[in-house]
Each structure stands twice: as C-alpha cells, then as structure tokens.
Amino acid sequence: MIFQSGGKAIRLDASLPQATDGPVPAVIALHGAGGGVAGMERYAALLAAQGFAVYLLRYFDRTGTEVADKSIIVRNFPVWMKTLWDAISFVETQPQVDGKRIALLGFSLGAYLSLANSAIDHRVKVVVEFFGGMPKEMNFFMRRLCPVLILHGEADQTVPVEEAYQLQKLLEKKGVPYEIKIYPGVGHGFEDQSIWQDAGQRSLQFLQKYLIAPESEKLT
C-alpha cells in the first residue's frame, strides 16, 4: 500500500486477517535505525492471524534514508513523527479498520517514535515498545499517555535498560497502565529465538487486552 506524506510516497506493508465480522483493530509497526523490516513479518503474521490488521510503516521513505546514525536521527525525527501521524490518518480510513482501536508497535528507533507520537496523538490507544524509550524532549510536549508494554534486554549496550526504567517511572507517575519485562543478560535486538517468542506472546496478549477485551477486563 502507498500513502502520501510531505509530498512523498510512503510504503505500508499490510498483513490483514483472512475473515472478519466487522472492522478490526490496527497495529502500525515501525522498524529500527537499520531500516529493514526483515523479521517483523513474523510478528505481522502472528497478529493478523489473531484478528489484527497490521501495517509495517517504511517511514524512511519520507527522507530517502537507508540506515540512520545519531545525526540523521536528530535531524529527521520530527519529519518521521509527521510521517507516522499521516500513516495513522491513512490507516484509520481503511474500510476494514476500526479507527478507534489503533496501536503502535516499535523496535528501537521505531519505539522512540511510537512513544513520542503516543504522547501527543489521542488516536493511539496502546504502544508495544521493544528496546526503546521516551525521548526526553517529549517532557515539554506531552499531552497524554496510553497503556505501554515495555520489553528490554538488561544487557542492552545500544539503548541502556535505564530507558525502560525511566519510562516505567513516568507511567507510574501518570497513573497509566503498563507491563514491563526485562530479559536478564539479553542485549539489543533479542538475538535468542526463545526471547522473541516470549516477547511475541506478551505483545499479543497486551494488544488483545487493550484493543479486544471488554472494558471491564481492561481495568484489571
């Protein structure tokens, strides 16, 4: 799928449920600084099989980026934020999507973008973040927060685990529901397949709880 953002064509790889009884919740997934979506497809397939419409957002298309280092991230972060905002606007108009049930799922840089967007965009109901964090700059712009699943490796050398704990403190301070799983001895990117499987199941259950479960269950 293609949509427009800032006059640029942005790709969205869609994984959709086979059969539905009506509009379904949507998950927009964001890759990390490496720019690749390889490996993300398995999460998309897992969630689509459980009734979610999943869209892998190639937000680097907006800036012509292939791989992002720190300087590229600093320069382009606001533009990618706008691209994500436009992606949500596009996804919520899709006939199979329930626009009131949209989640973001981000990896590393994509997690930072997801969390930053969720702090200003009321359309985002849930965030699942893998080894990322909340940009400190959002302290000045934060309007709201939504439930967050925090997944991080205790031995992460790229994004220190302290980022996960800072996010946990922020959510607790604001009284926002969250779940957190810190994997002992695990680094950035979760190389072990069993960690990915565990994180995948936690992601699915968290999304089901907040996008599919009855209201009474969300309060537990």
Backbone as numpy.savetxt, mean C-alpha at the origin, in Angstrom:
# Nx Ny Nz CAx CAy CAz Cx Cy Cz
-4.13 -1.73 -18.09 -4.97 -0.54 -18.09 -4.09 0.70 -18.09
-4.61 1.78 -18.66 -3.88 3.04 -18.74 -4.78 4.18 -18.24
-4.18 5.08 -17.44 -4.88 6.31 -17.08 -3.90 7.46 -17.22
-4.40 8.67 -17.13 -3.57 9.85 -17.31 -3.28 10.54 -15.97
-2.03 10.98 -15.81 -1.65 11.76 -14.64 -0.59 12.75 -15.08
-0.88 14.03 -14.92 0.07 15.04 -15.34 0.40 14.99 -16.81
-0.56 14.57 -17.61 -0.33 14.47 -19.04 0.46 13.25 -19.47
0.76 12.35 -18.55 1.52 11.15 -18.86 0.61 9.92 -18.76
0.89 8.93 -19.60 0.16 7.67 -19.55 0.77 6.79 -18.47
-0.06 6.37 -17.52 0.40 5.56 -16.39 -0.23 4.18 -16.48
0.59 3.15 -16.36 0.09 1.77 -16.44 -0.42 1.26 -15.09
-1.50 0.53 -15.15 -2.05 -0.20 -14.00 -2.25 -1.64 -14.44
-1.56 -2.57 -13.79 -1.76 -3.99 -14.08 -2.88 -4.50 -13.18
-3.97 -4.94 -13.79 -5.15 -5.33 -13.02 -5.25 -6.85 -12.86
-5.56 -7.27 -11.63 -5.93 -8.65 -11.34 -7.31 -8.60 -10.70
-8.29 -9.17 -11.40 -9.68 -9.01 -10.98 -10.30 -10.35 -10.59
-11.25 -10.33 -9.66 -11.94 -11.56 -9.28 -12.69 -12.16 -10.48
-12.80 -13.49 -10.49 -13.47 -14.17 -11.60 -14.95 -13.86 -11.65
-15.61 -13.93 -10.52 -17.05 -13.70 -10.48 -17.40 -12.95 -9.20
-18.30 -11.99 -9.32 -18.69 -11.20 -8.15 -20.19 -10.99 -8.14
-20.72 -10.72 -6.95 -22.14 -10.43 -6.80 -22.43 -8.93 -6.85
-21.39 -8.15 -7.00 -21.55 -6.70 -7.02 -20.19 -6.05 -6.93
-20.14 -4.74 -6.72 -18.85 -4.05 -6.61 -18.00 -4.62 -5.49
-16.70 -4.71 -5.72 -15.78 -5.33 -4.78 -14.77 -4.30 -4.26
-14.14 -4.59 -3.11 -13.09 -3.69 -2.62 -11.88 -3.74 -3.53
-11.15 -2.64 -3.58 -9.97 -2.53 -4.44 -8.71 -2.34 -3.61
-7.60 -2.89 -4.11 -6.29 -2.72 -3.50 -5.35 -2.19 -4.58
-4.76 -1.03 -4.31 -3.76 -0.47 -5.21 -2.39 -0.75 -4.61
-1.56 -1.46 -5.36 -0.25 -1.89 -4.86 0.87 -1.05 -5.49
1.84 -0.67 -4.66 2.94 0.19 -5.10 4.29 -0.49 -4.87
5.08 -0.56 -5.93 6.40 -1.18 -5.87 7.40 -0.29 -5.12
8.59 -0.82 -4.94 9.64 -0.08 -4.24 10.54 0.69 -5.18
11.69 1.13 -4.66 12.60 1.99 -5.43 13.24 1.27 -6.61
13.23 -0.06 -6.60 13.78 -0.81 -7.72 12.93 -0.74 -8.97
11.67 -0.36 -8.79 10.79 -0.14 -9.93 10.10 -1.37 -10.48
10.48 -2.56 -10.04 9.90 -3.77 -10.60 8.67 -4.23 -9.85
7.80 -4.91 -10.57 6.61 -5.48 -9.94 6.70 -7.00 -9.86
7.84 -7.55 -10.29 8.03 -9.00 -10.21 7.91 -9.44 -8.76
7.14 -10.46 -8.54 6.88 -10.94 -7.20 5.61 -10.38 -6.60
5.23 -9.19 -7.05 3.99 -8.60 -6.55 2.77 -9.29 -7.16
2.98 -9.94 -8.32 1.85 -10.59 -8.98 1.25 -11.69 -8.12
2.09 -12.36 -7.33 1.56 -13.45 -6.50 0.62 -12.90 -5.44
0.94 -11.72 -4.91 0.03 -11.09 -3.97 -1.25 -10.67 -4.66
-1.11 -10.14 -5.87 -2.29 -9.72 -6.62 -3.20 -10.90 -6.88
-2.61 -12.03 -7.27 -3.41 -13.22 -7.56 -4.09 -13.76 -6.30
-3.34 -13.74 -5.19 -3.90 -14.21 -3.91 -5.11 -13.38 -3.52
-4.99 -12.06 -3.62 -6.07 -11.18 -3.21 -7.24 -11.23 -4.19
-6.95 -11.32 -5.48 -8.02 -11.41 -6.48 -8.84 -12.68 -6.28
-8.16 -13.76 -5.91 -8.87 -15.02 -5.67 -9.81 -14.93 -4.48
-9.56 -13.95 -3.59 -10.38 -13.77 -2.40 -11.38 -12.62 -2.57
-11.56 -12.15 -3.81 -12.62 -11.18 -4.07 -12.20 -9.72 -4.13
-10.89 -9.45 -4.18 -10.41 -8.07 -4.28 -10.03 -7.76 -5.73
-10.31 -6.54 -6.15 -9.78 -6.04 -7.42 -8.43 -5.40 -7.12
-7.37 -5.92 -7.73 -6.02 -5.48 -7.39 -5.39 -4.78 -8.59
-4.76 -3.63 -8.32 -4.14 -2.83 -9.37 -2.70 -2.52 -8.99
-1.74 -3.00 -9.79 -0.34 -2.70 -9.56 -0.01 -1.40 -10.28
0.30 -0.38 -9.51 0.50 0.96 -10.04 1.97 1.18 -10.42
2.20 1.45 -11.69 3.56 1.74 -12.17 3.77 3.25 -12.14
3.91 3.77 -10.94 3.96 5.23 -10.76 5.24 5.86 -11.31
6.28 5.05 -11.54 7.50 5.59 -12.16 7.24 6.09 -13.58
6.15 5.64 -14.20 5.81 6.10 -15.56 5.66 7.62 -15.59
5.23 8.21 -14.49 4.98 9.66 -14.45 6.28 10.45 -14.63
7.39 9.90 -14.14 8.66 10.64 -14.15 9.72 10.00 -15.04
9.36 8.91 -15.73 10.33 8.25 -16.59 11.46 7.60 -15.81
11.18 7.24 -14.57 12.19 6.66 -13.68 12.27 5.15 -13.87
13.48 4.61 -13.80 13.66 3.16 -13.83 14.01 2.63 -12.44
15.01 3.26 -11.83 15.42 2.92 -10.46 15.62 4.24 -9.72
15.18 4.31 -8.47 15.22 5.58 -7.73 16.23 5.51 -6.60
17.20 6.46 -6.61 18.07 6.62 -5.45 17.51 7.74 -4.58
18.22 8.09 -3.52 17.67 9.04 -2.55 17.35 10.40 -3.18
18.24 10.90 -4.04 18.01 12.22 -4.64 16.80 12.20 -5.57
16.64 11.11 -6.30 15.48 10.98 -7.20 14.19 10.90 -6.39
14.25 10.19 -5.27 13.06 10.06 -4.42 12.65 11.42 -3.86
13.63 12.17 -3.34 13.32 13.48 -2.76 12.71 14.40 -3.82
13.26 14.36 -5.02 12.80 15.25 -6.08 11.40 14.88 -6.58
11.13 13.59 -6.65 9.90 13.14 -7.31 8.78 12.69 -6.39
9.03 12.61 -5.09 8.02 12.10 -4.16 6.68 12.84 -4.29
6.66 14.17 -4.33 5.37 14.86 -4.45 4.64 14.54 -5.76
5.39 14.35 -6.84 4.78 14.01 -8.13 4.19 12.60 -8.08
4.89 11.69 -7.45 4.36 10.33 -7.31 3.13 10.32 -6.40
3.13 11.18 -5.40 1.94 11.31 -4.55 0.73 11.72 -5.38
0.93 12.69 -6.26 -0.17 13.13 -7.13 -0.59 12.02 -8.08
0.38 11.25 -8.55 0.07 10.12 -9.44 -0.79 9.09 -8.71
-0.45 8.81 -7.45 -1.26 7.89 -6.65 -2.66 8.45 -6.43
-2.76 9.73 -6.15 -4.07 10.36 -5.98 -4.91 10.18 -7.25
-4.30 10.40 -8.41 -5.00 10.24 -9.68 -5.37 8.78 -9.93
-4.50 7.87 -9.49 -4.79 6.44 -9.65 -6.03 6.05 -8.84
-6.13 6.57 -7.62 -7.31 6.29 -6.80 -8.56 6.85 -7.48
-8.45 8.05 -8.04 -9.59 8.65 -8.74 -10.01 7.80 -9.92
-9.05 7.19 -10.59 -9.36 6.31 -11.73 -9.98 5.00 -11.26
-9.36 4.38 -10.25 -9.82 3.07 -9.78 -11.23 3.16 -9.20
-11.54 4.23 -8.48 -12.86 4.30 -7.83 -13.99 4.44 -8.84
-13.67 4.77 -10.10 -14.71 4.88 -11.14 -14.91 3.57 -11.91
-14.09 2.56 -11.63 -14.23 1.30 -12.36 -15.52 0.61 -11.94
-16.27 0.08 -12.93 -17.60 -0.47 -12.63 -17.60 -1.60 -11.62
-16.52 -2.39 -11.55 -16.50 -3.52 -10.63 -16.02 -3.14 -9.24
-15.62 -1.88 -9.04 -15.01 -1.45 -7.78 -16.00 -0.68 -6.92
-15.99 -1.00 -5.62 -16.71 -0.23 -4.62 -15.78 0.91 -4.19
-16.05 2.11 -4.64 -15.18 3.25 -4.38 -15.06 3.63 -2.92
-15.92 3.08 -2.08 -15.84 3.38 -0.65 -14.99 2.35 0.10
-14.42 1.40 -0.64 -13.59 0.37 -0.01 -12.28 0.23 -0.80
-11.38 1.18 -0.60 -10.10 1.19 -1.30 -8.96 1.11 -0.28
-8.02 0.20 -0.56 -6.83 0.03 0.29 -5.58 0.27 -0.54
-4.50 0.60 0.16 -3.19 0.72 -0.45 -2.27 -0.33 0.16
-1.44 -0.93 -0.69 -0.48 -1.93 -0.25 0.86 -1.54 -0.85
1.81 -1.14 0.01 3.06 -0.61 -0.50 4.28 -1.34 0.02
5.30 -1.42 -0.85 6.56 -2.05 -0.51 7.66 -0.98 -0.48
8.33 -0.83 0.68 9.46 0.09 0.82 9.08 1.52 0.41
9.64 2.04 -0.68 9.25 3.37 -1.16 7.74 3.44 -1.38
7.16 2.38 -1.92 5.72 2.34 -2.13 4.94 2.40 -0.83
5.54 1.88 0.25 4.89 1.96 1.57 4.91 3.39 2.08
6.02 4.09 1.88 6.09 5.51 2.28 5.04 6.32 1.52
4.92 6.08 0.23 3.93 6.80 -0.57 2.51 6.47 -0.10
2.26 5.20 0.18 0.93 4.78 0.62 0.55 5.43 1.94
1.48 5.42 2.89 1.19 6.01 4.19 1.03 7.52 4.10
1.88 8.17 3.30 1.76 9.62 3.13 0.42 9.99 2.53
0.00 9.24 1.51 -1.29 9.51 0.88 -2.44 9.29 1.85
-2.35 8.21 2.63 -3.44 7.88 3.55 -3.64 8.97 4.60
-2.60 9.77 4.85 -2.69 10.82 5.86 -3.45 12.05 5.37
-3.71 12.12 4.06 -4.41 13.29 3.51 -5.62 12.91 2.66
-5.77 11.63 2.31 -6.83 11.21 1.39 -7.85 10.33 2.11
-9.03 10.86 2.35 -10.06 10.12 3.10 -10.57 8.90 2.35
-10.29 8.80 1.07 -10.76 7.65 0.28 -10.02 6.37 0.62
-8.85 6.49 1.22 -8.06 5.32 1.59 -8.53 4.80 2.94
-9.03 3.58 2.97 -9.60 3.02 4.20 -8.62 2.15 4.97
-7.62 1.59 4.30 -6.68 0.67 4.92 -5.33 0.79 4.22
-4.25 0.61 4.98 -2.91 0.52 4.39 -2.22 -0.73 4.92
-1.64 -1.50 4.00 -0.73 -2.59 4.36 0.65 -2.14 3.92
1.56 -1.99 4.87 2.88 -1.47 4.51 3.98 -2.47 4.85
4.78 -2.77 3.82 5.92 -3.66 3.95 7.20 -2.82 4.03
7.93 -2.99 5.13 9.24 -2.37 5.36 9.36 -0.94 4.83
8.39 -0.11 5.29 8.41 1.32 4.96 8.25 2.16 6.21
7.60 3.30 6.07 7.37 4.17 7.20 6.58 5.40 6.79
6.25 6.22 7.76 5.55 7.47 7.50 6.58 8.58 7.32
6.59 9.26 6.17 7.53 10.37 5.99 7.35 11.42 7.09
8.46 11.87 7.65 8.38 12.84 8.75 7.73 14.15 8.31
7.85 14.47 7.02 7.25 15.70 6.51 5.73 15.71 6.66
5.12 14.53 6.74 3.66 14.45 6.84 3.15 14.94 8.18
4.05 15.13 9.15 3.62 15.68 10.44 2.97 17.06 10.27
3.38 17.77 9.22 2.86 19.12 8.98 1.56 19.11 8.16
1.30 17.98 7.47 0.17 17.94 6.54 -0.90 16.92 6.93
-0.65 16.15 7.97 -1.53 15.04 8.32 -2.93 15.52 8.68
-3.92 14.95 8.01 -5.32 15.28 8.29 -6.05 14.14 8.98
-5.61 12.93 8.71 -6.29 11.76 9.27 -5.39 10.55 9.11
-5.80 9.42 9.71 -5.09 8.16 9.55 -6.14 7.05 9.46
-5.76 5.95 8.84 -6.65 4.79 8.74 -5.93 3.58 9.32
-6.64 2.47 9.49 -5.98 1.26 10.01 -4.79 0.84 9.15
-3.72 0.41 9.83 -2.47 0.06 9.14 -1.96 -1.29 9.64
-1.51 -2.12 8.71 -0.77 -3.34 9.04 0.70 -3.05 8.77
1.53 -3.18 9.80 2.96 -2.89 9.72 3.72 -4.22 9.66
4.50 -4.41 8.60 5.29 -5.62 8.42 6.75 -5.20 8.18
7.66 -5.64 9.05 9.04 -5.14 8.96 10.01 -6.19 9.47
11.20 -6.18 8.91 12.26 -7.05 9.38 13.08 -6.38 10.47
13.36 -7.11 11.54 14.08 -6.53 12.68 15.51 -6.15 12.31
16.08 -6.82 11.30 17.46 -6.56 10.90 17.56 -5.76 9.60
16.52 -5.02 9.26 16.49 -4.23 8.02 17.58 -3.16 8.04
18.50 -3.21 7.06 19.58 -2.24 6.97 19.24 -1.10 6.01
18.17 -1.23 5.26 17.77 -0.20 4.30 16.79 0.78 4.91
15.74 0.24 5.51 14.77 1.04 6.26 14.78 0.51 7.69
15.44 1.18 8.61 15.58 0.67 9.98 14.23 0.35 10.61
14.23 -0.68 11.43 13.00 -1.13 12.08 12.41 -0.02 12.96
13.23 0.95 13.34 12.72 2.08 14.14 11.60 2.80 13.41
11.61 2.76 12.08 10.52 3.37 11.31 9.19 2.70 11.63
9.22 1.38 11.78 8.00 0.65 12.13 7.51 1.04 13.52
8.44 1.15 14.47 8.05 1.50 15.83 7.56 2.94 15.94
8.15 3.84 15.16 7.67 5.23 15.14 6.25 5.30 14.60
5.97 4.51 13.56 4.62 4.47 13.01 3.65 3.89 14.02
4.07 2.84 14.72 3.24 2.25 15.76 2.89 3.29 16.83
3.87 4.07 17.27 3.62 5.10 18.28 2.64 6.15 17.78
2.79 6.54 16.53 1.90 7.53 15.94 0.46 7.02 15.92
0.28 5.79 15.49 -1.07 5.21 15.43 -1.68 5.08 16.81
-0.86 4.68 17.78 -1.36 4.56 19.16 -1.75 5.94 19.71
-0.94 6.94 19.42 -1.22 8.30 19.89 -2.53 8.81 19.32
-2.81 8.48 18.05 -4.02 8.94 17.38 -5.21 8.02 17.63
-4.97 6.90 18.31 -6.06 5.96 18.58 -6.57 5.24 17.35
-5.67 4.98 16.41 -6.04 4.34 15.15 -5.69 2.85 15.22
-6.61 1.97 14.82 -6.33 0.53 14.87 -5.13 0.16 13.99
-4.35 -0.80 14.45 -3.22 -1.28 13.67 -2.86 -2.68 14.13
-2.07 -3.36 13.30 -1.42 -4.60 13.69 0.03 -4.48 13.26
0.92 -5.13 13.98 2.34 -5.04 13.66 2.98 -6.41 13.80
3.85 -6.73 12.86 4.64 -7.96 12.93 6.08 -7.61 12.56
6.97 -7.79 13.54 8.40 -7.59 13.31 9.04 -8.98 13.23
9.70 -9.26 12.11 10.30 -10.58 11.90 11.74 -10.58 12.42
12.05 -11.35 13.46 13.40 -11.36 14.05 14.46 -11.80 13.04
15.56 -11.04 12.99 16.69 -11.42 12.15 16.48 -11.25 10.66
15.35 -10.69 10.25 15.02 -10.57 8.83 15.39 -9.18 8.31
15.97 -9.14 7.11 16.39 -7.89 6.52 15.35 -7.30 5.59
15.77 -6.34 4.79 14.88 -5.64 3.87 14.51 -6.57 2.71
13.24 -6.58 2.37 12.81 -7.36 1.21 12.32 -8.77 1.50
12.47 -9.23 2.75 11.94 -10.55 3.13 12.36 -11.64 2.13
13.61 -12.04 2.15 14.10 -13.02 1.18 13.54 -14.42 1.42
13.23 -14.75 2.65 12.75 -16.10 2.97 11.30 -16.27 2.51
11.05 -17.35 1.78 9.71 -17.59 1.25 8.67 -17.77 2.35
9.07 -18.37 3.47 8.11 -18.59 4.55 7.68 -17.25 5.16
8.58 -16.25 5.17 8.21 -14.93 5.67 7.20 -14.29 4.74
7.43 -14.43 3.44 6.48 -13.88 2.46 5.10 -14.51 2.62
5.08 -15.82 2.85 3.79 -16.52 3.00 3.07 -16.03 4.25
3.80 -15.87 5.33 3.19 -15.38 6.56 2.67 -13.96 6.37
3.49 -13.11 5.76 3.09 -11.72 5.54 1.89 -11.65 4.60
1.85 -12.55 3.62 0.73 -12.57 2.69 -0.58 -12.91 3.39
-0.54 -13.89 4.27 -1.74 -14.27 5.01 -2.19 -13.17 5.95
-1.23 -12.53 6.61 -1.57 -11.41 7.49 -2.21 -10.27 6.70
-1.66 -10.02 5.51 -2.20 -8.96 4.66 -3.64 -9.26 4.26
-3.87 -10.49 3.83 -5.21 -10.90 3.42 -6.20 -10.76 4.57
-5.83 -11.25 5.74 -6.74 -11.20 6.88 -7.03 -9.76 7.31
-6.02 -8.91 7.24 -6.21 -7.51 7.63 -7.14 -6.80 6.65
-6.94 -7.03 5.37 -7.80 -6.42 4.36 -9.23 -6.94 4.46
-9.37 -8.23 4.72 -10.71 -8.79 4.89 -11.41 -8.17 6.10
-10.64 -7.97 7.17 -11.23 -7.43 8.40 -11.79 -6.04 8.19
-11.05 -5.21 7.46 -11.46 -3.80 7.34 -12.21 -3.45 6.06
-12.17 -4.33 5.07 -12.88 -4.03 3.82 -14.06 -4.96 3.54
-14.10 -6.08 4.24 -15.17 -7.06 3.95 -15.99 -7.39 5.18
-15.36 -7.46 6.36 -16.06 -7.88 7.57 -17.17 -6.90 7.93
-18.23 -7.40 8.58 -19.28 -6.50 9.07 -18.70 -5.47 10.04
-19.36 -4.33 10.17 -18.89 -3.25 11.02 -18.62 -3.70 12.45
-19.45 -4.60 12.97 -19.27 -5.04 14.35 -17.94 -5.74 14.56
-17.45 -6.46 13.54 -16.20 -7.19 13.66 -15.00 -6.25 13.58
-15.15 -5.14 12.87 -14.02 -4.21 12.70 -13.63 -3.55 14.03
-14.55 -3.55 14.97 -14.31 -2.88 16.24 -13.59 -3.75 17.24
-13.42 -5.03 16.91 -12.79 -5.97 17.83 -11.29 -5.98 17.68
